[in-house]
Amino acid sequence: MVNNFAISKTKIKKFNGISKNANTIKVYLIGQVAKNFSLNENPIKFKDIFLYAKNIINISKTLIGGRVIALECENTPQLIALYMKHGLEKLPTKGESNSLITMLFNH
C-alpha cells in the first residue's frame, strides 16, 4: 500500500506502529459506503454507518491487530469534506490519475 502514495516517513511509522521504512501497512478496508436515497426520509447518516464499522473493526483489532482504516471514494469535494469531518484524512498519491482516492482513519 505504501509505494503508490506520497507518505512521509513519520506518517509511515505512525501507521505501521514500528518502522518508518515499512513497505506495506495492514489496513481494514471499508468499501462502498452509500446511502439509499430511494427510501423516503432515510434516517441513516454516514456517522452511524462509520461508527458501526469502526466498532466491528475495533473488535477485529483486538483479535488480529492492525491500526488503520482505509476507505476509497470518488474524488468529489463534498464527499471528501464529509469523510474529513469524521476524522479521515486524504492520502496523497504519487502522480497517479486514479478516479478513486484513498482516505485513512488512524485512531
C-alpha distances in whole Angstrom, upper triangle without the diagonal:
4,6,6,7,11,10,13,14,16,13,11,14,14,11,11,15,16,15,14,13,10,7,5,6,8,9,12,12,15,16,19,21,24,28,31,33,35,37,39,38,35,35,31,29,25,26,27,25,22,24,25,21,20,24,22,19,21,23,20,19,22,22,19,17,14,14,12,12,10,13,13,16,18,19,22,23,25,22,20,23,24,20,20,24,22,20,17,15,14,11,12,11,12,15,14,16,15,17,14,13,10,12,12,15,15,19
4,6,6,8,7,10,10,13,10,8,11,13,10,10,14,14,12,11,10,8,6,5,7,10,11,14,15,18,19,22,23,26,30,33,35,38,39,41,40,37,37,33,31,27,27,29,27,24,26,27,23,22,25,25,21,22,25,22,20,24,24,20,18,15,14,13,14,12,15,15,18,20,20,23,24,26,23,21,23,24,21,20,24,23,20,17,15,14,10,11,10,10,14,14,17,16,18,16,14,12,13,12,15,15,19
4,6,8,9,11,12,15,13,11,14,16,14,14,17,17,15,13,11,10,7,8,10,13,14,18,17,20,21,24,25,28,32,35,37,40,41,43,43,40,39,36,33,30,30,32,30,27,29,30,26,26,29,28,24,26,28,25,24,27,27,24,22,18,18,16,17,15,17,16,19,21,20,24,25,27,25,22,25,26,23,23,27,26,23,20,18,16,12,11,9,9,12,12,15,15,18,16,15,13,15,15,18,19,22
4,7,9,12,14,17,14,13,16,17,15,16,19,20,18,16,14,13,10,10,12,15,15,17,16,19,19,21,23,26,29,32,34,37,38,41,40,37,37,34,31,28,28,31,28,25,28,29,25,25,28,28,24,26,29,26,25,28,28,25,23,20,19,17,17,14,15,14,16,17,17,20,22,24,22,19,23,24,21,21,25,24,22,18,16,14,10,9,6,6,9,8,11,11,14,13,11,11,13,14,18,19,22
4,6,9,12,14,11,10,14,15,13,14,18,19,17,14,14,13,11,11,12,15,14,17,16,18,19,21,22,25,29,32,33,36,38,40,39,36,36,32,30,26,27,29,27,24,26,28,24,24,27,27,23,25,28,26,24,27,28,25,23,19,18,15,16,13,14,13,15,17,15,19,20,22,20,17,20,22,19,18,22,22,19,16,13,11,7,6,4,5,9,9,12,12,15,13,10,9,11,12,15,16,20
4,7,10,12,10,10,14,14,14,15,18,19,16,13,13,13,12,13,14,17,17,20,19,21,22,24,25,28,31,34,35,39,40,42,41,38,37,34,31,28,28,31,29,26,28,30,27,25,29,29,26,27,30,28,26,29,30,27,24,21,19,17,18,15,17,16,18,19,17,20,20,23,21,18,20,22,20,18,22,22,20,17,13,11,8,5,5,5,9,11,14,14,17,15,13,12,13,13,16,17,20
4,7,8,6,7,10,11,10,12,14,15,13,10,11,11,11,12,12,15,15,18,18,20,22,24,25,28,31,34,36,39,40,42,40,38,37,34,31,27,27,29,28,24,26,28,25,23,27,27,23,24,27,25,23,26,27,25,22,18,16,14,16,14,16,17,19,20,19,21,21,24,22,18,20,22,19,18,21,21,18,15,12,11,8,7,8,9,13,14,17,17,19,17,14,12,12,12,14,14,17
4,5,5,6,9,10,11,12,14,14,12,9,10,11,12,13,13,17,17,20,21,23,25,28,28,31,34,37,39,42,43,45,43,40,39,36,33,29,29,31,30,26,28,30,27,25,28,29,25,26,29,27,24,27,29,26,23,19,17,16,18,17,19,20,22,24,22,24,24,26,25,21,22,24,21,19,23,22,19,17,14,13,11,10,12,12,16,17,20,21,23,21,18,16,15,14,16,15,18
4,5,5,6,9,10,10,12,11,9,5,7,9,11,12,12,16,17,21,22,25,27,29,30,33,36,39,41,44,45,47,45,42,41,38,35,31,30,33,31,28,29,31,28,26,29,29,25,25,28,26,23,26,27,24,21,18,16,16,19,18,21,22,25,26,25,28,27,29,27,24,25,27,24,22,25,24,21,19,16,16,14,14,15,15,18,20,23,23,26,24,20,18,18,16,17,16,18
4,5,5,6,9,10,10,11,9,6,10,11,13,14,13,16,17,20,22,24,27,29,29,32,35,39,40,44,44,46,44,41,39,36,33,30,29,31,30,26,27,29,27,24,27,28,24,24,27,25,22,24,26,24,20,17,15,15,18,18,21,22,25,27,25,27,27,28,27,23,24,26,23,20,23,22,19,17,15,16,14,14,16,17,21,22,25,25,27,24,21,18,17,15,16,13,16
4,5,5,6,8,10,11,10,8,10,11,12,12,11,14,14,17,18,20,23,26,25,29,31,35,37,40,40,42,40,37,36,33,30,26,25,28,26,23,24,26,23,21,24,24,21,21,24,23,20,22,24,22,18,15,12,11,14,14,17,19,21,23,22,24,23,25,23,20,21,22,19,17,20,19,15,14,12,12,10,12,14,15,19,20,22,22,24,21,17,15,13,11,12,10,13
4,5,5,6,8,9,7,5,7,7,9,9,8,11,12,16,17,20,22,25,26,29,32,36,38,41,41,43,42,39,37,34,31,27,27,29,27,24,25,26,23,21,24,24,20,21,23,21,19,21,23,20,16,13,12,11,14,14,17,19,21,24,23,26,25,27,25,22,23,24,21,19,22,21,18,16,14,14,11,13,14,15,19,19,22,22,24,21,18,15,14,12,13,11,14
4,5,5,5,6,5,4,7,8,11,11,10,12,14,17,19,22,25,28,28,31,34,38,40,43,43,45,43,40,39,35,33,29,28,30,28,25,25,27,24,22,24,24,21,20,23,21,18,20,22,19,16,13,11,12,15,16,20,22,24,27,26,29,28,30,27,24,26,26,23,21,24,23,19,18,16,17,15,16,18,19,23,23,26,25,27,25,21,18,17,14,15,12,14
4,6,5,8,8,8,11,11,13,13,10,12,13,16,18,20,23,26,26,29,32,35,37,41,41,42,40,37,35,32,29,26,24,27,25,22,22,24,22,19,21,22,18,17,21,19,16,18,20,18,14,12,9,10,13,14,18,20,23,25,25,27,26,27,25,22,23,23,20,18,21,19,15,15,13,15,14,16,18,20,23,24,26,25,27,24,20,17,15,12,11,8,10
4,6,9,9,9,11,9,11,10,7,9,9,12,14,17,20,23,23,26,29,32,35,38,38,40,38,35,34,30,27,24,23,25,23,19,20,22,19,16,19,19,16,15,18,17,14,16,18,16,12,9,6,6,10,11,15,17,20,23,23,25,25,26,23,20,22,22,18,17,20,18,15,13,12,14,12,14,16,18,22,22,24,23,24,21,18,14,13,9,10,7,10
4,6,6,8,9,7,9,8,6,8,10,13,15,18,21,25,25,29,32,35,38,40,41,43,41,38,36,33,30,27,26,27,26,22,23,24,21,18,21,20,17,16,19,17,14,16,17,14,11,8,7,8,12,13,17,19,23,26,26,28,28,29,26,24,25,26,22,21,24,22,18,17,16,17,15,17,18,20,23,23,26,24,26,23,20,17,16,13,13,10,13
4,7,8,11,10,13,12,9,10,12,15,18,21,24,27,27,31,34,37,39,42,42,44,42,39,37,34,31,28,27,28,27,23,23,24,22,19,21,21,17,16,18,17,13,15,17,14,11,9,8,10,14,16,20,22,25,28,28,30,30,31,28,26,27,27,23,22,24,22,19,18,18,19,18,20,21,23,26,27,29,28,29,26,23,20,18,15,14,11,12
4,7,9,8,12,12,11,12,15,18,21,24,27,30,30,34,37,40,43,46,46,48,46,43,41,37,35,32,30,32,30,27,27,28,25,22,24,24,20,19,21,20,16,17,19,16,13,12,11,13,17,19,23,25,28,31,31,33,33,34,32,29,30,30,27,26,28,26,22,21,21,22,20,22,23,24,27,28,31,30,31,28,26,22,21,18,18,14,16
4,5,6,9,10,10,13,15,19,21,25,27,31,31,35,38,41,44,46,47,49,47,44,42,39,36,33,32,33,32,28,29,30,27,25,27,26,23,22,24,22,19,21,22,19,16,14,13,15,18,19,23,25,28,30,30,33,33,34,32,29,30,31,27,26,29,27,23,22,21,21,19,20,21,21,25,25,29,28,30,27,25,21,21,18,19,16,18
4,6,9,11,11,14,16,20,22,25,27,30,31,34,37,41,43,46,46,48,47,44,42,39,36,32,31,34,32,28,29,31,28,25,28,28,24,24,26,24,21,23,24,21,18,16,15,15,18,19,22,24,26,29,28,31,30,32,30,27,28,29,26,24,27,26,23,21,19,19,16,17,18,18,22,23,26,26,28,26,23,20,20,17,18,16,18
4,6,9,11,14,17,20,22,25,27,31,32,35,38,42,44,47,47,50,48,45,44,40,38,34,34,35,33,30,31,32,29,27,30,29,25,26,28,25,22,25,25,22,19,17,16,17,20,20,23,24,27,29,28,31,32,34,31,28,30,31,28,27,30,28,25,23,21,21,17,18,18,17,21,22,25,25,28,26,23,20,21,19,20,18,21
4,6,7,10,13,17,19,22,24,28,29,32,36,39,41,44,45,47,46,43,41,38,35,32,31,33,31,27,29,30,26,24,27,26,22,23,25,22,19,22,22,19,16,14,14,14,17,17,20,21,25,27,27,30,30,32,30,27,29,30,26,25,28,27,24,21,20,20,16,17,17,17,21,21,24,23,26,24,21,18,19,17,18,16,19
4,7,10,13,17,18,21,23,26,28,31,35,37,40,43,43,46,45,42,41,37,35,31,31,33,30,27,29,30,26,25,27,26,23,24,26,23,21,23,23,20,18,15,15,15,17,16,19,20,23,25,25,28,29,31,29,26,29,29,26,25,29,27,24,21,20,19,15,16,15,15,18,18,22,21,24,21,19,17,18,17,19,18,21
4,7,9,13,14,18,19,23,24,28,31,34,37,39,40,43,42,39,38,34,32,28,28,30,27,24,26,26,23,21,24,23,19,20,22,19,17,20,20,16,14,12,12,12,14,13,16,17,21,23,23,27,28,29,26,24,27,27,23,23,27,25,22,19,18,18,14,16,15,16,19,18,21,20,22,20,18,15,16,14,16,15,18
4,6,10,12,15,17,21,22,26,29,32,35,37,38,40,39,36,35,31,29,25,25,26,24,21,22,23,19,18,20,19,16,17,19,16,14,17,17,14,12,8,9,8,10,11,14,15,19,22,22,25,26,27,24,22,24,24,21,21,24,22,19,16,16,16,13,15,15,17,20,19,22,20,22,19,17,13,14,11,13,12,15
4,7,9,13,16,19,20,24,27,30,33,35,36,38,37,34,33,29,27,24,24,24,22,19,20,20,17,15,18,16,13,14,16,12,11,14,14,11,9,6,7,7,9,10,13,15,19,22,23,26,27,28,24,22,25,24,20,21,24,21,19,16,17,17,15,18,18,20,23,22,24,21,23,19,18,14,14,12,12,12,14
4,6,9,12,16,17,20,24,26,29,32,32,35,34,30,29,25,24,20,20,21,18,15,17,17,13,12,15,14,10,12,14,11,10,14,14,11,10,6,7,5,5,6,10,12,16,19,20,23,24,24,21,19,22,21,17,18,20,18,16,13,14,15,13,16,17,19,22,21,22,20,21,17,15,11,11,9,10,10,12
4,7,10,13,14,18,21,23,27,29,29,32,31,27,26,22,21,17,17,18,15,13,14,14,10,10,12,10,7,10,12,9,9,13,13,11,10,8,8,6,5,6,8,11,15,18,20,22,23,23,20,19,21,19,16,17,19,16,15,13,15,16,15,18,19,22,24,22,23,20,21,17,16,12,12,10,10,10,13
4,6,10,11,15,18,21,24,26,27,29,29,25,25,21,19,16,17,17,14,12,14,14,10,11,14,12,10,13,15,12,13,17,17,15,14,11,11,9,6,5,6,8,11,15,17,19,21,21,17,16,19,18,14,16,19,16,15,13,14,14,14,17,17,20,22,20,21,17,17,14,13,10,10,9,10,12,15
4,7,7,11,14,17,20,22,23,26,25,21,21,17,16,12,14,14,10,9,12,11,8,10,12,11,10,13,15,13,14,18,18,17,16,14,14,11,7,6,5,8,10,14,16,17,19,18,15,15,17,15,12,15,17,14,14,12,14,14,15,18,19,22,24,21,21,18,17,13,13,11,10,10,11,13,15
4,6,9,13,15,18,20,21,24,24,20,21,17,16,13,15,15,12,11,14,14,11,13,16,14,13,17,18,17,18,21,21,20,20,17,17,14,11,9,6,7,8,12,15,16,18,18,14,15,18,16,13,16,18,16,17,14,16,16,16,19,19,22,23,20,20,16,15,12,12,11,11,12,14,17,19
4,6,10,12,15,17,18,21,21,18,18,15,14,12,15,15,11,12,15,14,12,15,17,16,16,19,21,20,21,24,24,23,23,21,21,17,14,12,8,8,8,10,14,15,17,16,13,14,17,15,13,17,18,16,18,15,17,17,18,20,20,24,24,21,20,17,15,12,13,12,13,15,16,19,21
4,7,10,13,15,16,19,18,15,15,12,10,8,11,11,8,9,12,12,10,13,16,15,15,18,20,19,21,24,24,24,23,21,20,17,13,12,9,9,9,11,14,14,16,14,11,13,15,12,11,14,15,14,15,14,16,16,18,21,22,25,26,23,22,19,16,13,14,13,13,14,15,18,19
4,7,9,12,13,15,15,12,13,10,9,8,12,12,9,11,14,14,13,16,18,18,18,21,23,23,24,27,28,27,27,25,24,21,17,15,12,12,10,12,15,14,16,14,11,14,15,12,12,16,16,15,18,16,19,18,21,23,24,27,28,25,23,20,17,15,16,16,15,17,18,21,23
4,6,9,9,12,11,8,10,7,8,8,11,11,9,12,15,14,15,17,19,19,20,23,25,25,26,29,30,30,30,28,26,24,20,19,15,16,14,15,17,16,17,14,12,15,16,13,14,18,17,16,19,18,21,21,24,26,27,31,31,28,26,23,20,18,19,19,18,20,20,24,24
4,5,6,9,10,7,10,9,10,11,15,14,12,15,18,17,17,20,22,22,23,26,27,27,29,32,32,32,32,30,30,27,23,22,19,18,16,17,20,18,20,17,15,19,20,17,18,21,21,20,23,22,25,25,27,29,30,33,34,31,29,26,22,21,22,22,22,24,24,27,28
4,5,7,8,7,10,10,11,13,16,16,15,18,20,20,20,23,25,25,26,29,30,30,32,35,36,36,35,33,32,29,26,24,21,20,18,18,20,18,20,17,16,19,20,17,19,22,21,21,24,24,26,26,28,31,31,35,34,32,29,27,23,22,23,24,24,26,26,30,30
4,6,9,8,12,12,14,16,19,18,17,21,23,22,23,26,27,27,28,31,32,32,34,37,37,37,38,36,35,32,28,27,24,23,21,21,23,21,23,20,19,23,23,21,22,26,25,24,28,27,29,29,32,34,34,38,37,34,32,29,26,25,26,27,27,29,29,33,33
4,6,5,9,10,13,15,18,17,16,20,21,20,22,25,26,26,28,30,31,31,34,36,36,37,37,36,35,32,28,28,24,25,22,23,25,23,25,21,20,24,24,21,22,26,25,24,27,27,30,30,33,35,36,39,39,37,34,31,28,27,28,28,28,29,29,32,33
4,6,9,11,14,16,19,18,18,21,23,22,24,27,27,28,30,32,33,34,36,38,39,40,40,38,37,34,31,30,27,27,25,25,27,24,25,22,21,25,25,21,24,27,25,25,28,28,31,32,34,37,38,41,41,39,36,34,30,29,30,31,30,31,31,34,34
4,6,9,11,14,16,15,16,19,20,20,22,25,25,26,28,30,31,33,34,36,38,38,38,37,35,33,29,29,26,26,24,24,26,24,24,20,20,23,23,19,22,24,22,22,26,26,29,30,33,36,37,41,41,38,36,34,30,29,29,30,28,30,29,32,32
4,6,8,11,14,12,13,16,17,17,19,21,22,23,25,27,28,29,31,33,34,35,35,33,32,29,26,26,23,23,21,22,25,22,23,19,18,21,21,18,19,22,21,20,23,24,27,28,31,33,35,38,38,36,34,31,28,26,27,27,25,27,26,29,29
4,6,10,11,10,11,14,15,15,17,19,20,21,23,25,26,27,29,31,32,33,33,32,30,28,25,25,22,24,22,23,25,23,23,19,18,21,20,17,18,21,19,18,21,22,26,27,30,33,34,38,39,37,35,32,29,27,27,27,25,26,24,27,26
4,7,8,7,8,11,12,12,14,16,17,18,20,21,23,24,26,28,29,30,29,28,27,24,21,21,19,20,19,20,23,21,21,18,16,19,18,14,15,18,17,15,19,19,23,24,27,30,31,35,36,34,32,29,26,24,24,23,21,22,21,24,23
4,5,5,7,9,10,11,13,14,16,17,19,20,22,23,24,27,28,29,28,26,24,22,19,19,16,18,17,18,20,18,18,15,13,15,15,11,12,15,13,12,15,16,19,21,24,27,28,32,33,31,30,27,24,22,21,21,18,19,18,21,21
4,5,5,6,8,10,10,12,14,15,16,18,20,21,22,24,26,26,25,23,21,19,15,15,13,14,13,15,17,16,16,13,11,12,12,8,9,12,11,9,12,12,16,17,20,23,25,29,30,28,27,24,21,19,18,17,15,16,14,18,18
4,6,5,6,9,10,10,12,14,15,16,18,20,20,22,24,25,24,22,20,18,15,16,14,16,16,18,19,18,18,15,13,14,13,9,9,11,10,7,11,12,15,18,20,24,26,30,31,30,29,26,24,21,20,18,15,15,13,16,15
4,6,5,6,9,10,11,13,14,15,17,19,20,22,23,24,24,22,21,19,16,17,16,18,18,20,22,21,21,18,16,17,17,13,13,15,13,11,14,15,19,21,23,27,29,32,34,32,31,28,26,23,22,20,18,18,16,18,17
4,6,5,6,9,10,11,12,14,16,17,18,21,22,22,22,20,19,17,14,14,13,15,15,18,20,19,20,17,15,16,16,13,12,15,14,11,14,14,18,19,21,25,26,30,31,29,29,26,23,20,20,18,16,16,14,17,17
4,5,5,6,9,10,10,12,14,15,16,18,20,20,19,17,16,14,10,12,10,13,14,17,19,18,19,17,14,14,15,11,9,12,12,8,10,11,14,16,18,22,24,27,29,27,27,24,22,19,18,16,13,12,11,13,13
4,5,5,6,9,10,10,13,14,15,17,19,20,19,17,16,15,12,14,14,17,18,21,22,22,22,20,17,17,17,14,12,14,13,10,11,13,16,19,21,25,27,30,32,31,31,28,26,23,21,19,16,15,12,14,12
4,6,5,6,9,10,11,13,14,16,17,19,18,18,17,16,13,15,14,18,18,22,24,24,24,22,19,20,20,17,15,17,17,13,15,15,19,21,23,27,28,32,34,32,32,28,27,23,22,20,18,16,14,16,15
4,5,5,6,9,10,11,12,15,16,16,16,15,14,13,10,11,11,14,16,19,22,22,23,21,18,18,19,16,14,16,16,13,14,13,17,19,20,24,25,29,31,28,29,25,24,20,19,17,15,14,12,14,13
4,5,5,6,9,10,10,12,14,15,14,13,11,10,8,11,12,15,17,21,22,23,23,22,19,18,19,16,13,15,15,11,12,12,15,18,19,23,25,28,30,29,29,26,25,21,20,17,14,12,10,11,10
4,5,5,6,9,10,11,13,14,14,14,13,13,12,15,15,19,21,24,26,26,27,25,22,22,22,19,17,19,18,14,15,16,19,22,23,27,28,32,34,32,33,30,29,25,24,21,18,16,13,14,12
4,5,5,6,9,10,11,12,13,13,13,13,11,14,15,18,20,24,26,27,28,26,23,23,24,21,18,20,21,17,17,17,20,22,23,27,28,31,34,32,32,29,28,24,23,20,19,16,14,15,14
4,5,5,6,9,10,10,10,9,10,10,8,11,13,16,19,23,25,26,26,25,22,21,23,20,17,19,20,16,15,15,18,20,20,24,25,28,31,29,30,27,26,22,21,18,16,14,12,12,11
4,5,5,7,9,10,9,9,9,10,10,14,16,19,22,25,27,28,28,27,24,23,24,22,19,20,20,16,16,16,19,21,22,25,27,30,33,31,32,29,29,25,24,20,18,15,12,11,10
4,5,5,7,9,10,11,12,13,13,16,18,22,24,28,30,31,31,30,27,26,27,25,22,23,23,20,19,19,22,25,25,29,30,33,36,34,35,32,32,28,26,23,21,18,16,15,14
4,5,5,6,7,8,10,12,12,15,17,20,23,27,29,30,31,30,27,26,27,25,22,23,24,21,20,19,22,24,23,27,28,31,33,32,33,30,30,26,25,21,20,17,15,15,14
4,5,5,4,6,7,10,11,14,17,20,23,27,28,30,30,30,27,25,27,25,21,22,23,20,18,18,20,22,22,25,26,29,32,31,32,29,30,26,24,20,19,16,14,12,12
4,6,6,9,10,13,14,18,20,24,27,31,32,33,34,33,30,29,30,28,25,25,26,22,21,21,23,26,25,29,30,33,36,34,36,33,33,30,28,24,22,19,17,15,14
4,6,9,12,15,15,19,21,24,27,31,33,35,35,35,31,30,32,30,26,28,28,25,24,23,25,27,27,30,31,33,36,35,36,33,34,30,29,25,24,21,19,17,17
4,7,10,13,14,17,19,22,26,29,31,33,34,34,30,29,31,29,26,27,28,25,23,22,24,25,24,27,28,30,33,32,33,31,31,28,26,23,22,19,18,16,16
4,7,10,12,15,18,21,25,28,29,31,32,32,29,27,29,27,24,24,26,22,20,19,21,23,22,25,26,28,31,30,32,29,30,27,25,21,20,16,15,13,13
4,6,9,11,15,18,21,25,26,28,29,29,25,24,25,24,21,21,23,20,18,16,17,19,18,21,22,24,27,26,28,26,27,23,21,17,16,13,12,10,11
4,7,10,14,17,20,23,24,26,26,26,23,21,23,22,18,18,20,17,14,13,14,16,15,19,20,23,26,25,27,25,26,22,19,16,14,10,9,6,7
4,6,10,13,16,20,20,22,23,23,20,18,19,18,15,15,17,14,12,10,11,13,12,16,17,20,23,22,24,21,22,18,16,12,10,7,6,5,8
4,7,10,13,17,18,20,20,20,17,15,17,16,12,13,15,12,11,9,10,12,12,16,17,20,23,21,22,20,20,16,14,10,8,6,5,6,9
4,7,10,14,15,17,18,18,15,13,16,15,11,12,15,13,12,8,9,10,10,13,14,17,20,18,19,16,16,12,10,7,6,5,6,9,12
4,7,10,12,14,15,15,12,11,14,12,9,11,14,12,12,9,10,10,10,13,14,18,19,17,17,14,14,10,8,6,5,6,8,12,14
4,7,9,11,14,14,11,10,14,13,10,13,16,15,14,11,11,10,10,12,13,16,17,14,14,11,10,6,6,4,6,9,12,15,18
4,6,8,11,11,8,8,12,11,9,12,15,14,15,12,12,10,11,13,14,17,17,15,14,11,8,5,6,7,8,11,14,17,20
4,6,9,10,8,8,12,12,11,14,16,17,17,14,14,12,13,14,14,17,17,14,12,9,6,5,6,9,10,14,17,20,23
4,7,9,8,7,10,12,12,13,16,17,17,14,13,10,12,12,12,15,14,13,11,9,6,6,6,9,10,14,17,20,23
4,6,5,6,9,10,11,12,14,16,17,14,14,12,14,15,16,19,18,16,14,13,10,9,9,12,12,16,18,22,24
4,6,5,6,9,10,10,12,14,15,14,13,11,14,15,16,19,19,18,16,15,13,12,11,13,13,16,18,21,23
4,6,5,6,9,10,11,13,15,14,14,13,16,17,19,23,22,21,19,18,15,14,13,15,14,17,18,21,23
4,5,5,6,9,10,11,13,11,12,11,14,16,18,21,21,20,18,16,13,12,11,12,11,14,15,19,20
4,5,5,6,8,10,11,9,9,8,11,13,15,18,19,18,17,15,13,11,9,10,8,11,13,16,18
4,6,5,6,9,10,9,10,10,13,15,18,21,22,21,20,19,17,15,13,13,11,13,14,17,18
4,6,5,7,9,9,11,11,15,17,20,24,24,23,22,20,18,15,14,14,11,13,13,17,17
4,5,5,7,6,8,9,12,15,17,21,22,21,21,18,17,14,12,11,8,9,9,13,14
4,5,5,5,6,8,11,14,17,21,22,21,21,20,18,16,13,12,8,9,9,12,13
4,6,7,9,11,15,18,21,24,26,25,25,23,21,19,16,15,12,12,11,14,14
4,6,9,12,15,18,21,25,26,26,25,23,22,19,16,15,11,11,9,12,11
4,7,10,13,16,19,23,25,24,24,23,22,19,16,13,10,8,6,8,9
4,7,9,13,16,19,21,20,21,19,18,15,12,10,6,5,5,8,10
4,6,9,13,16,18,18,19,17,17,14,11,9,5,5,7,9,11
4,6,9,13,15,14,15,14,14,11,7,6,4,7,9,12,15
4,6,10,12,12,14,13,14,11,7,6,6,7,10,12,15
4,7,9,10,12,12,13,12,8,8,9,11,14,15,19
4,6,6,9,9,12,11,8,9,11,13,16,18,21
4,6,9,10,14,13,12,12,15,16,20,21,25
4,7,9,12,13,12,14,16,19,22,24,27
4,6,9,10,10,12,15,18,21,23,27
4,6,9,10,12,16,19,22,25,28
4,5,7,10,13,17,20,23,26
4,7,10,13,17,20,23,26
4,7,10,13,17,20,23
4,7,10,14,17,20
4,7,10,13,16
4,7,10,13
4,6,10
4,6
4
